[in-house]
Amino acid sequence: MKQEELKTLLYDEIAKCNRCGFCLAVCPVYTVKGREWATPRGKNALIRAIIENKIDWTPEIEETLFRCTGCRLCTQTCFPAVETNQGVLAGRECLVDRRQYPKVVDRVVEALEKNFNISGESNQSRSMWVEGLGEVPDHKFQKERAEVIYFVGCVAAFYPMAHKIPQTFVRILDRAGVDFTILGGEEWCCGFPLIQAGMKEKMGKLVEHNEQKVKEVGAKAVVFACPSCYHTWKERYHTDAELLHSTQFMERLIEEKKIAFNNGIERKVTYHDPCDLGRNSGVYDPPRNILRKIPNLHLVELEGNRQLSVCCGGGGDLEMIDPELSAAIAQRKVEEIQRTGADEVVTSCQQCIRTISGYARKHKIKIRVKDITEVVWEAMVK
């Protein structure tokens, strides 16, 4: 994106910012950094000054625009609802044009261009998590034709900390009698990391490939346990298939009596709304409806829940660009969870699982972190 293309944002969004400061109290980056540049209004002011040719791009601006989780909590608490994230992403695109961006991003771009996933491993390893299931069908959940495609996502496929999510979800689908398949090595990254890096023009090949696979399988629905994949497909893909997050699909299976629960163990849980599932996609009720259906499981809400949920620190490519800042934001999330007195925290995002449980484990904090698919599988009548 060239600087001239930013000008429409000046009038459509950035100029709406009246610098009131309501965003300061909720911005996860500002709560850690405590500097004006870290605030949403600070980012808006910088972008506006650049558009008006009052300042030029500098390394400090690079640091500012690439220190944002994309959580959009600022927009939620903003009276004119300024979409600061639009300006941030547009600014990142301008920085990419000028080769002024964190060079760690190049490693991810190279991995996506070579192997079609963020890990850099061979994409044929994308379904290795199936090996941890023990007895599985001969087709290992990969079929040529199916009613439903389960799009696993890079994080759950390649990072062991998140393997439980696809492992439990395919068990749920299999037990519920769903005609589904995974794409294995034919699943390519959805392109979300490229959008966040300011390089959305590089995702065309990924989108085209994934859309074609849906057609070849003849799927009527594509289901995602990863909110970022779900949000990206909803915003950037064109397909006749129905797009559903795993919580929406499991709620439907419960309503159709294909999932039933046993009495379970008496316990108190809290639920963390992932940014890309909640604020960015508007999915709040399905996960809560599921949890309330499980006998003897008592849901207590976090101080910041639903539209006001506080980011875990794992969004916007921040963990890759500034892991220390990401961890500091995760610390505040863990402290909020602890204040509920819940026995465990449940979420619906593989990246949130990694960020929250990773911080807790590193700092020897006893806190159980589970994806909602794990909770459902544990409670299902077997």
ZIGI-V666285 format. One record per backbone hydrogen bond with DSSP energy under -0.5 kcal/mol. CO is the residue of the C=O (numbers start at 1). NH is the residue of the N-H. E is the energy in kcal/mol with one decimal. If there is no record, write none. Layout:
CO/NH/E  CO/NH/E
This chain:
2/5/-1.1  3/6/-1.4  4/7/-1.3  6/9/-0.8  6/10/-1.2  7/11/-1.2  8/12/-2.7  9/13/-2.7  9/14/-2.0  10/15/-2.5  13/16/-1.9  14/17/-1.6  21/24/-1.3  21/25/-0.5  23/26/-0.8  23/27/-1.7  27/31/-2.3  28/32/-0.7  29/32/-0.6  29/33/-2.9  30/34/-2.6  35/38/-1.3  36/39/-1.5  39/43/-2.1  40/44/-2.6  41/45/-2.1  42/46/-2.1  43/47/-2.4  44/48/-2.4  45/49/-2.4  46/50/-2.0  47/51/-2.5  48/52/-2.2  49/54/-3.1  49/55/-1.0  50/53/-1.7  58/62/-1.7  59/63/-2.1  60/64/-2.1  61/65/-2.7  62/66/-1.8  64/67/-1.3  72/76/-1.5  73/77/-1.4  75/78/-1.0  78/81/-0.9  82/84/-1.8  83/86/-1.2  83/87/-1.0  84/88/-2.4  85/89/-2.6  86/90/-2.2  87/91/-2.6  88/92/-2.2  89/93/-1.9  90/94/-1.8  91/95/-2.2  92/96/-2.4  93/97/-2.1  94/98/-1.2  95/100/-3.1  96/99/-1.6  99/101/-0.7  102/105/-1.9  103/106/-1.1  103/107/-0.5  104/107/-0.9  104/108/-0.9  105/109/-2.3  106/110/-2.6  107/111/-2.1  108/112/-2.5  109/113/-2.4  110/114/-2.1  111/115/-3.0  111/116/-0.8  111/117/-0.8  112/116/-0.9  116/189/-2.4  122/125/-2.0  123/126/-1.6  124/127/-0.5  125/128/-1.9  127/130/-1.8  128/131/-1.6  129/132/-1.1  130/133/-2.1  131/134/-0.8  133/135/-0.6  137/140/-1.8  139/142/-2.0  141/143/-0.6  141/182/-3.0  147/220/-2.5  147/221/-1.4  148/150/-0.5  148/181/-1.8  149/151/-0.8  149/223/-3.1  150/152/-0.8  151/225/-0.6  153/157/-1.5  154/158/-2.4  155/159/-2.2  158/160/-0.6  159/162/-2.4  160/163/-1.4  162/165/-1.5  162/166/-0.7  163/167/-2.1  164/168/-2.6  165/169/-2.4  166/170/-2.4  167/171/-1.1  168/172/-2.3  169/173/-2.6  170/174/-2.6  171/175/-2.9  172/176/-2.2  173/178/-2.5  174/177/-1.2  178/180/-1.2  179/147/-0.7  179/148/-1.9  181/150/-2.7  183/186/-2.3  184/187/-1.9  186/188/-0.5  191/194/-0.8  191/195/-1.6  192/196/-2.1  193/197/-1.4  194/199/-3.1  195/198/-1.3  199/202/-2.2  200/203/-1.7  201/204/-0.5  203/207/-2.4  204/208/-2.5  205/209/-2.0  206/210/-2.4  207/211/-2.6  208/212/-1.9  209/213/-1.9  210/214/-1.6  211/215/-1.5  212/216/-2.3  213/217/-2.3  214/218/-1.4  214/219/-1.4  217/146/-1.4  220/242/-3.0  221/149/-2.3  222/244/-2.5  223/151/-2.5  224/246/-2.7  225/227/-0.6  226/230/-2.3  227/231/-3.0  228/232/-2.3  229/233/-2.6  230/234/-2.3  231/235/-2.0  232/236/-3.1  233/237/-1.6  242/222/-3.0  242/244/-0.5  244/224/-2.2  245/249/-2.2  246/250/-2.9  247/251/-2.1  248/252/-1.6  249/253/-2.1  250/254/-2.2  251/255/-2.2  252/256/-1.9  253/258/-2.7  253/259/-0.9  254/257/-1.6  260/381/-2.7  262/295/-0.5  267/298/-2.6  268/343/-3.0  268/344/-1.0  269/300/-2.8  270/346/-3.1  271/273/-0.6  271/302/-0.5  272/274/-0.7  272/348/-0.5  274/278/-3.2  275/280/-2.7  277/283/-2.8  278/281/-0.6  278/282/-3.5  282/284/-0.8  284/288/-0.8  285/289/-3.2  286/290/-2.2  287/291/-2.2  288/292/-2.2  289/293/-0.8  290/293/-1.0  290/294/-0.6  291/294/-0.9  293/295/-0.6  294/297/-1.5  296/267/-2.1  296/298/-0.6  297/299/-0.5  298/269/-2.8  300/271/-0.6  303/305/-0.7  304/310/-0.6  305/308/-2.2  306/309/-1.9  315/318/-1.9  317/321/-2.0  318/322/-3.4  322/326/-2.2  323/327/-2.3  324/328/-2.0  325/329/-2.0  326/330/-2.1  327/331/-2.0  328/332/-1.2  329/333/-1.6  330/334/-2.7  331/335/-2.3  332/336/-1.8  333/337/-2.2  334/338/-2.5  335/339/-1.5  336/340/-0.5  337/340/-1.4  337/342/-0.6  338/341/-1.3  343/368/-0.7  344/270/-2.0  345/370/-2.5  346/272/-2.5  347/372/-2.2  349/353/-1.9  350/354/-2.0  351/355/-2.6  352/356/-2.7  353/357/-2.1  354/358/-1.7  355/359/-1.8  356/360/-2.3  357/361/-2.7  358/362/-2.1  359/363/-1.9  360/365/-3.1  361/364/-1.3  364/366/-0.5  365/367/-1.1  367/369/-0.5  368/345/-2.9  368/370/-0.5  370/347/-2.1  371/374/-0.9  371/375/-1.4  372/376/-2.4  373/377/-2.4  374/378/-2.3  375/379/-1.5  376/380/-1.2  379/262/-2.8  380/382/-0.6
